Amino acid sequence: MASQPEQSPAGGYKKEIVLVIGLCCLIIGFLSGIIFSIYKTPAGRGATNVATGQQEAQAGKLTDEQAQHLLQLELEVQKNPKNIEAWTNLGHLYFDSDQAEKAITAYNKSLDLAPNNADVLTDLGVMYRRAGNPQQAVASFDRAIQANAKHETARFNKGIVLLYDLKDQPGAIAAWQGLVNLNPMATAPNGQLISEMLKEMQDKKIN
């Protein structure tokens, strides 16, 4: 879960992967049955498509190989606490095994060493939301956008947290409008254009 090289889950940033966070929510009153989710950042290319990947239902399950790698990374960061890649990969594995607080710690260690990594900042925001801290989630997404203004996943996730967790519909609209301005063809998980979502939200004035 920018501009970093794409690697395998055990060796760096993950492939195009998005993970549903928390319980899936419905936008009440105008998109019955359409599920909107918060995503893990696509790695290596900023965020090109916010609607692809696997759901969080698969989170919490590591393969034997991943579990072994997690143990190796825990040992590595003890021996070499300035290993940015190890901290980042450790955060990814904690993310995938649904250990939000540990992921937050690992991602922050990575960011202490490389503070402008938009992918890590976005993944940190997802973990803050999962840990029940939506304000910190939005702050992390804002930092990701500041580091990389073209980071679509950070913009989409910010809108989700503002809309569902903080009940800030105008803020969510503004976040998604920024995404549409960046990429008019950006889509939600169901394939609907975000520009169409915005029009429906504004037309129906949902509370």
LINPEJO-V211776 format. One record per residue. N is the residue number from 1. SS is DSSP state (h for helix, s for strand, l for the rest). PHI is phi in whole degrees, -180 to 180 (* if undefined). D_FIRST is the distance of its C-alpha to the first C-alpha in Angstrom with 2 decimals. Layout:
n	ss	phi	d_first
N	SS	PHI	D_FIRST
N	SS	PHI	D_FIRST
This chain:
n	ss	phi	d_first
1	l	*	0.00
2	l	*	11.87
3	l	-135	13.76
4	l	-85	12.47
5	l	-64	13.34
6	s	-83	11.25
7	l	-134	11.48
8	l	-76	11.12
9	l	-57	8.77
10	l	-87	11.87
11	l	-129	12.62
12	l	164	9.98
13	s	-68	6.93
14	l	-75	5.82
15	l	-71	7.97
16	l	-51	8.04
17	l	-143	6.11
18	l	-128	6.62
19	l	-123	7.60
20	l	-67	10.98
21	l	-112	11.68
22	l	67	15.23
23	l	-76	18.15
24	l	-66	18.13
25	s	-115	20.54
26	s	-106	23.25
27	l	-78	24.57
28	l	-72	28.09
29	l	92	31.11
30	l	-142	29.93
31	l	-137	27.04
32	l	-57	28.10
33	l	88	25.82
34	l	-92	22.90
35	s	-100	19.74
36	s	-114	17.32
37	l	-137	13.93
38	l	-98	11.24
39	l	-122	7.86
40	l	-79	4.18
41	l	-66	4.95
42	l	-64	6.31
43	l	-98	6.78
44	l	87	10.40
45	l	-134	12.07
46	l	72	11.25
47	l	-148	10.77
48	l	-91	13.40
49	l	-149	13.20
50	l	-83	11.91
51	l	-119	13.44
52	l	-117	12.03
53	l	124	10.08
54	l	-107	10.63
55	l	-87	11.67
56	h	-67	11.11
57	h	-56	14.49
58	h	-88	13.04
59	l	-68	11.19
60	l	91	13.56
61	l	-119	14.68
62	l	-103	14.18
63	l	-69	16.37
64	h	-58	19.23
65	h	-65	17.90
66	h	-65	14.57
67	h	-61	16.77
68	h	-66	19.06
69	h	-65	16.50
70	h	-59	15.39
71	h	-62	19.11
72	h	-64	19.55
73	h	-68	16.94
74	h	-60	18.63
75	h	-69	21.86
76	h	-63	20.69
77	h	-72	19.70
78	h	-69	23.03
79	h	-80	24.88
80	l	-131	23.06
81	l	-66	21.62
82	l	-102	21.11
83	l	-83	18.71
84	h	-60	15.79
85	h	-61	13.76
86	h	-65	14.61
87	h	-62	13.60
88	h	-64	10.12
89	h	-66	9.74
90	h	-63	11.53
91	h	-59	9.26
92	h	-61	6.37
93	h	-71	9.35
94	h	-64	10.74
95	h	-57	7.82
96	h	-69	8.41
97	l	-97	12.07
98	l	61	12.34
99	l	-113	13.74
100	h	-60	12.86
101	h	-64	15.63
102	h	-67	14.91
103	h	-63	11.26
104	h	-58	12.93
105	h	-61	15.49
106	h	-65	13.43
107	h	-64	11.37
108	h	-66	14.82
109	h	-63	16.41
110	h	-61	14.20
111	h	-72	15.05
112	h	-60	18.64
113	h	-93	18.80
114	l	-142	16.90
115	l	-71	17.02
116	l	-108	16.17
117	l	-85	12.67
118	h	-65	11.38
119	h	-64	7.68
120	h	-65	8.09
121	h	-61	10.45
122	h	-67	8.44
123	h	-64	5.98
124	h	-61	9.50
125	h	-61	11.01
126	h	-60	9.23
127	h	-69	10.47
128	h	-62	13.76
129	h	-66	14.27
130	h	-64	13.77
131	l	-82	16.19
132	l	88	18.63
133	l	-125	18.65
134	h	-66	18.13
135	h	-63	20.09
136	h	-67	17.81
137	h	-61	14.80
138	h	-62	16.78
139	h	-61	17.82
140	h	-68	14.34
141	h	-64	13.65
142	h	-62	17.14
143	h	-64	16.51
144	h	-64	13.59
145	h	-67	16.09
146	h	-65	18.79
147	h	-73	17.02
148	l	-147	16.18
149	l	-61	18.28
150	l	-95	16.87
151	l	-79	13.27
152	h	-68	13.56
153	h	-64	10.46
154	h	-60	11.61
155	h	-67	15.03
156	h	-65	14.40
157	h	-62	12.69
158	h	-58	15.59
159	h	-63	18.02
160	h	-61	16.82
161	h	-66	17.22
162	h	-62	20.46
163	h	-72	21.86
164	h	-91	21.21
165	h	-88	20.97
166	l	-103	23.23
167	l	54	25.43
168	l	-111	25.54
169	h	-64	26.07
170	h	-59	27.44
171	h	-65	24.47
172	h	-64	22.08
173	h	-60	24.39
174	h	-64	24.38
175	h	-64	20.59
176	h	-74	20.48
177	h	-64	23.63
178	h	-61	22.03
179	h	-66	19.30
180	h	-65	22.18
181	h	-62	24.15
182	h	-74	21.43
183	l	-142	20.90
184	l	-58	23.65
185	l	-99	22.12
186	l	-60	18.78
187	s	-126	18.49
188	l	-85	17.41
189	l	-56	16.10
190	l	-84	19.75
191	l	94	20.38
192	l	-73	22.50
193	s	-62	22.66
194	h	-64	21.54
195	h	-61	24.89
196	h	-71	26.64
197	h	-57	24.84
198	h	-62	25.99
199	h	-64	29.48
200	h	-66	29.73
201	h	-62	28.60
202	h	-70	31.09
203	h	-68	33.83
204	h	-96	33.70
205	l	48	33.10
206	l	-68	31.08
207	l	-95	31.55
